Every structure is written in C-alpha cells, then in structure tokens.
Amino acid sequence: MAQKPRIPKGTRDFSPEQVAKRNYIFNTIRNSFERFGFQPIETPSMELLSTLTGKYGEEGDRLIFKIFPRGQKLRPLLASLNLTSDILKEEIGIDKPSHELSSETLDAMSNVLVSSISEEALRYDLTVPFARYVAQHQNEIEFPFKRYQMQPVWRADRPQKGRFREFYQCDADVVGSKSLWQDVEFVQLYDDVFTALKLVGVTIKLNNRKILSGIAEVIGAEDKLIDFTVALDKLDKIGEEKVKEEMLSKDIPQDGIKKLQPLFDLSGSFESQINSLKTILGASKEGLKGVEELEFINTAISNLELKSATLELDVTLARGLEYYTGTILEVSAPKSVQMGSIGGGGRYDDLTGVFGLKNVSGVGISFGLDRIYLVLEALNFFPETVSKNTDVLFINFGEAEALFSLKAIKELRQNNIKAELYPEAVKTKKQMIYANKRNIPFVVLVGDEELKSNTYTLKNMSSGEQFKVSLKELISKVK
C-alpha cells in the first residue's frame, strides 16, 4: 500500500513562486545589512544541548528540539544511564505507577529522560549560537564585530497562523560595544528594510529591561523578575486581567500588582510617557538608568528622522528571553494586517560570559521572514516582477530546429535573458499551454522558413502579436 505523502506539522513546502518571493525579502534585508556594515556568518543547524539550555528561560527551554541519539534504542540507553525510579522520583517527584500519573507528570518524565539521553539539539534562535561563535573564534574577530546571519531555526511549538516549528530568522548583531549609537542604528536599520519593502506604517516598539527591573523593584517583586516579565510580555495576547492573574499565581504580591496600574494606563507621546516613568521609578536607580537610555535613543531618532516607520514607547514590552539587559525592540506590522511581531531584538550584556568570554556587550535584532511574507502577501505588496521566471520559451519543432534554437538561447543567456527550449517536439498547442501556465511572456517559433532565412518568429503571449526578427532584434525586444 502506497504511503500518503505528508510533512511534519509546522513545516512547509515552498513552490517556485513562493521561493522567488522569499528571495525578494532575503535580498532586500541582505542589501540593507551590508550597506550598514554587517558581515555574513553561518553556524551549524545543531548545537550541543548544553549550549542552548538555560539561555531562553523555562518556557523557551521547553521548546528546544532535542535530537535523539542515532541508532539507539530507549531501553538500553536507560539501562546504561541507570535512570532508576529513585532518580526519576528525585527529579520530578514520581511515587506512583505510570498508569496513575497525570499527563503533566508524564511530560516531565519525558523531558527528564530525553534531556538525559540527548547531547545535541536543533538551534532555537541565532543569538545564542552567535555568542558561542564569538567566544570560540574570539582570536580571529576584530571587535566591535558586526555580523548578520540568515538561517532556519526550530521550535517545538504548537503550530498556528504565523507560527511555525521550522522558520527562518534574519539577524544582525554587534558585539564588543556598549555604545547606544548601535541601538540607534538598529532602529534605523528596521526603518530602512521596511521602507525598501514598501511596508509603510510599521511601528517600532521600544522599551528597556532596566525599566522592567525598576518596576519589579518598586512593586516589591525583585526576586520574581523573570515571572513578572514573562507575564507582562503576554499583555497584548491575553489582556490585562489575565496578566494580573498569572502574576498572582507566581506569588507576586497583590499590593505590588495594584502599583502597576499606572503602567497599564500609560499613554501619550514618547516624551510624555518618559516623564511619567521618571515619577513612577523615582525610587529606582536601575529604572531611571533605563529611562535615560530610552531618552537618548528617542532624541537621536527625532533628530535623524525615520523614513516610514513610527517609534513608540511600550513599557509592557518585555520579550521573554532572559538574556536581554538593556534596550528591547519589537516591530508590529501595519494595523491593517492582523499579525504578531515581525521583528524584535535588544541589548544583551555578557551573553558570551557563559562560554568563557567575559565583559562583551552585544545588541542585535531579528527579522521574522515568514511573517513578513504573510504581511506582504495580505497587502499584495510583492512586485509583479518578483515571480517572473523564464523570459522566453523556444517551441521545439524537431532536431534541426532545436539545435538552431539552442544557439540563440546561448546568446540570450549571455545577455542575462532567461531562456529555455521545450525539451520535446510535441504538438505546438501543448507547448503553448505550457508557456501560458508558467506565465512565460514570450515564445519563439523556429520552422523551415526561419531556418532558411536565419530569423525567428517572436510571439508576445499577452497581446498575441508576432514579429519576424533577427537574433539582435530578438534580444532587444525581449529585454
């Protein structure tokens, strides 16, 4: 019985037209990266599991795709690792037969076992592998080091619209500099790319992790900073009340949550919100430092001016990754499209420290290629020329005609014209239908008369007009 062809959930096949559109986005982003002085690198699809774990927070670590050792069976591995019931009990509190365990406990068991067995994992993002790269190649790098990277990443997430298990990230980072001018440049870089994509009306949201630390300090939740920021980061997804409920469930004091109300109600211009924050965070030195950094970036951008994006302060923006320490950025699509963030990033101090390279500050951003694609598609913003493949198809009438055609095709290709010969001498109608279905704008017919006169009959498939032309004229008309 034949196997039904299918692919894993959260992954996709891409047609030639889709690949052409994706390449349009890749090339636009790459062009801006290189004009801003970033250099390309690539890292392996898999990293050591120890490289990735502990860098993304508890929720992020759960989404890491772990790689099961090749050719191994579970039972011998468990025996060799001596994962006894006592060890499992110590790790996750098992003290019951398996049929009495809840699904949550079984999931926890699975994580313990797989983590014990696995040594490698598919990369979750490009930032942590980049930090590993910098530490490993520190003697070959000139600091500050500006790199860009455009590669796929994997997350064991629940697939939904705009959220996939395999997707591309397009990252740019600078390491080896604490200068806020780098943060300013990243705001400009976002604006540059989205202007080039004709995606007018994006909003670049800005916050600072120091402000979030200051807020946690003011409400008496310094020891709950991660729980606080993870809950706050969900505000636009689950709403104010649900965020408060999650904070309560994490033992953040009720009185402290009440003190957050001015933040939920914060509105107005960037400058007015900054002034309000200075009052709210007056007792927090760390929080005021974050306000000062935001003020610097806003003043610089106001003087430099953005081409098409809007800069907005969002004090509820947290971005759940634990490694951010300063500026946090996130980009929202134009309001006419319902889509999550299409880019994000921030500053991370000493991320390389876990790999032995201390005191190296970094800042970076990422473009969500797949979501950008969906936005451009929804708004019909892809240029018509993006999907164009072959410019001209030569109809095949036989061996002599095919050889004559291939000589012309060679000349066309040397003039950067995409040309091809239909491979078989089948009925002309079938070849014409093929050209139409592939949206090829021109076809060339070479029969006995053309062979004798050393000419070509060029047909415009849109208008139906036909011209008898020389090779030089053919090249000119198709161009």
Stockholm file with secondary structure:
# STOCKHOLM 1.0

chainA/1-479         MAQKPRIPKGTRDFSPEQVAKRNYIFNTIRNSFERFGFQPIETPSMELLSTLTGKYGEEGDRLIFKIFPRGQKLRPLLASLNLTSDILKEEIGIDKPSHELSSETLDAMSNVLVSSISEEALRYDLTVPFARYVAQHQNEIEFPFKRYQMQPVWRADRPQKGRFREFYQCDADVVGSKSLWQDVEFVQLYDDVFTALKLVGVTIKLNNRKILSGIAEVIGAEDKLIDFTVALDKLDKIGEEKVKEEMLSKDIPQDGIKKLQPLFDLSGSFESQINSLKTILGASKEGLKGVEELEFINTAISNLELKSATLELDVTLARGLEYYTGTILEVSAPKSVQMGSIGGGGRYDDLTGVFGLKNVSGVGISFGLDRIYLVLEALNFFPETVSKNTDVLFINFGEAEALFSLKAIKELRQNNIKAELYPEAVKTKKQMIYANKRNIPFVVLVGDEELKSNTYTLKNMSSGEQFKVSLKELISKVK
#=GR chainA/1-479 SS CCCCCCCCTTCCCCCHHHHHHHHHHHHHHHHHHHHTTCEECCCCSEEEHHHHTTSSHHHHHHTCCEECCTTCCHHHHHHHHTCCHHHHHHHHCCCSCGGGCCHHHHHHHHHHHHHHHCCEEECSCSHHHHHHHHHHTGGGCCSSEEEEEEEEEECCCCCBTTBCSEEEEEEEEEESCCCHHHHHHHHHHHHHHHHHTTCTTCEEEEEEHHHHHHHHHHTTCGGGHHHHHHHHTTHHHHCHHHHHHHHHHTTCCHHHHHTTHHHHTCCSCHHHHHHHHHHHTTTCHHHHHHHHHHHHHHHHHHHHCCSSCEEEECTTCCCSCTTCCSEEEEEECCTTSCCCEEEEEEEEESGGGGGTCCSCEEEEEEEEHHHHHHHHHHTTCSCGGGGCCCSEEECCCCHHHHHHHHHHHHHHHHTTCCEEECSSCCCHHHHHHHHHHTTCSEEEECCHHHHHHTCEEEEETTTCCEEEECHHHHHHHHC
#=GC SS_cons         CCCCCCCCTTCCCCCHHHHHHHHHHHHHHHHHHHHTTCEECCCCSEEEHHHHTTSSHHHHHHTCCEECCTTCCHHHHHHHHTCCHHHHHHHHCCCSCGGGCCHHHHHHHHHHHHHHHCCEEECSCSHHHHHHHHHHTGGGCCSSEEEEEEEEEECCCCCBTTBCSEEEEEEEEEESCCCHHHHHHHHHHHHHHHHHTTCTTCEEEEEEHHHHHHHHHHTTCGGGHHHHHHHHTTHHHHCHHHHHHHHHHTTCCHHHHHTTHHHHTCCSCHHHHHHHHHHHTTTCHHHHHHHHHHHHHHHHHHHHCCSSCEEEECTTCCCSCTTCCSEEEEEECCTTSCCCEEEEEEEEESGGGGGTCCSCEEEEEEEEHHHHHHHHHHTTCSCGGGGCCCSEEECCCCHHHHHHHHHHHHHHHHTTCCEEECSSCCCHHHHHHHHHHTTCSEEEECCHHHHHHTCEEEEETTTCCEEEECHHHHHHHHC
//
